[in-house]
Amino acid sequence: MLTPDNISELAVKALEDKKAVDITVLRTTKVTVLADYFVICTANSTTHMKTLSDEVEKVLKESGEAPLHREGRRVGGWLLVDFGCVVVHIFLKETREFYTLERLWADAEKIMGGEDEQ
């Protein structure tokens, strides 16, 4: 069984392999019960969003972790893949700028990325 750390690391690797932009990882254990980590990234197009979500799901399923829930709309500029302890958020640039999750969860510990977001 994978730990939350393992799941977030595998998700980041899958996103990197498919050229996700501006990957940020927030450790949220001290600020919410929703998840231990939020992995946030930007896609270049709706097709890229689907590619990223498919790759994350594939890599984690191969490691024994299937997603609990998926939501969002490619047309709306965002997708979410929920693995319970890790939630992967995939946005188009404009939608990510609108939702500003890094600011919303500013009290979370930033593990990687997003230095220019501050």
C-alpha positions as CSV (number, residue, x, y, z in Angstrom):
1,M,0.0,0.0,0.0
2,L,1.3,3.4,-1.0
3,T,1.7,6.2,1.5
4,P,0.4,9.8,0.8
5,D,4.1,10.8,0.1
6,N,4.4,7.9,-2.4
7,I,1.2,8.9,-4.2
8,S,2.1,12.6,-4.4
9,E,5.6,11.7,-5.8
10,L,4.2,9.3,-8.4
11,A,1.6,11.9,-9.4
12,V,4.3,14.6,-9.8
13,K,6.4,12.2,-11.9
14,A,3.5,11.4,-14.2
15,L,2.7,15.1,-14.6
16,E,6.4,15.9,-15.3
17,D,6.6,13.0,-17.9
18,K,3.7,14.5,-19.8
19,K,5.1,18.1,-19.6
20,A,2.7,19.7,-17.1
21,V,3.6,23.3,-16.3
22,D,4.2,24.9,-13.0
23,I,3.7,21.9,-10.8
24,T,3.1,22.8,-7.1
25,V,2.7,20.4,-4.2
26,L,1.1,21.6,-1.0
27,R,1.1,19.5,2.2
28,T,-2.3,20.2,3.6
29,T,-2.4,17.9,6.7
30,K,-2.3,20.8,9.1
31,V,-5.0,22.9,7.4
32,T,-7.7,20.6,6.2
33,V,-9.0,17.0,6.5
34,L,-9.8,16.9,2.8
35,A,-6.4,15.5,1.8
36,D,-2.7,15.2,2.9
37,Y,-1.5,16.8,-0.3
38,F,-2.8,18.9,-3.1
39,V,-0.8,18.6,-6.4
40,I,-1.6,21.5,-8.7
41,C,-0.5,22.0,-12.3
42,T,-1.2,23.8,-15.5
43,A,-2.0,22.3,-18.9
44,N,-1.5,24.0,-22.2
45,S,-4.9,22.9,-23.7
46,T,-8.0,20.8,-22.9
47,T,-6.3,17.9,-24.8
48,H,-3.2,18.3,-22.6
49,M,-5.5,18.3,-19.5
50,K,-6.9,15.0,-20.4
51,T,-3.5,13.6,-21.2
52,L,-2.2,14.7,-17.8
53,S,-5.2,13.2,-15.9
54,D,-5.1,10.0,-17.9
55,E,-1.3,9.6,-17.1
56,V,-1.7,10.2,-13.4
57,E,-4.5,7.7,-13.2
58,K,-2.6,5.1,-15.2
59,V,0.6,5.4,-13.2
60,L,-1.2,5.2,-9.9
61,K,-3.5,2.4,-10.9
62,E,-0.4,0.4,-12.0
63,S,0.9,1.0,-8.4
64,G,-2.4,-0.2,-6.9
65,E,-4.1,3.2,-6.2
66,A,-7.2,3.8,-8.2
67,P,-8.9,7.3,-8.0
68,L,-11.8,7.6,-5.7
69,H,-13.4,10.4,-7.6
70,R,-13.0,12.6,-10.7
71,E,-14.6,15.9,-11.4
72,G,-14.4,19.0,-13.5
73,R,-14.8,19.9,-17.1
74,R,-12.2,20.2,-19.7
75,V,-14.3,22.8,-21.4
76,G,-14.4,24.7,-18.1
77,G,-10.6,24.6,-17.8
78,W,-10.1,22.3,-14.8
79,L,-10.0,18.7,-13.8
80,L,-9.6,17.1,-10.4
81,V,-8.5,13.5,-9.7
82,D,-9.0,12.5,-6.0
83,F,-7.0,9.7,-4.6
84,G,-8.3,10.3,-1.0
85,C,-5.1,11.4,0.6
86,V,-3.9,13.2,-2.5
87,V,-5.9,15.5,-4.8
88,V,-4.5,16.3,-8.2
89,H,-5.8,19.6,-9.7
90,I,-5.2,20.2,-13.4
91,F,-6.0,23.7,-14.8
92,L,-5.7,25.7,-17.9
93,K,-3.6,28.9,-17.2
94,E,-6.5,31.3,-17.0
95,T,-8.6,29.1,-14.8
96,R,-5.7,28.5,-12.4
97,E,-5.2,32.2,-12.1
98,F,-8.9,32.6,-11.4
99,Y,-9.1,30.0,-8.6
100,T,-5.6,30.8,-7.1
101,L,-5.5,27.6,-5.0
102,E,-2.0,28.4,-3.8
103,R,-3.4,31.6,-2.2
104,L,-6.6,29.9,-0.9
105,W,-4.4,27.3,0.8
106,A,-1.6,29.7,1.7
107,D,-1.3,28.2,5.2
108,A,-0.3,24.8,3.8
109,E,3.3,23.8,3.6
110,K,4.7,24.2,0.0
111,I,6.7,21.1,-0.9
112,M,7.6,22.1,-4.4
113,G,7.0,24.7,-7.1
114,G,5.1,27.9,-7.5
115,E,7.8,30.2,-6.2
116,D,6.6,32.9,-8.7
117,E,3.1,32.6,-7.3
118,Q,3.9,34.6,-4.2
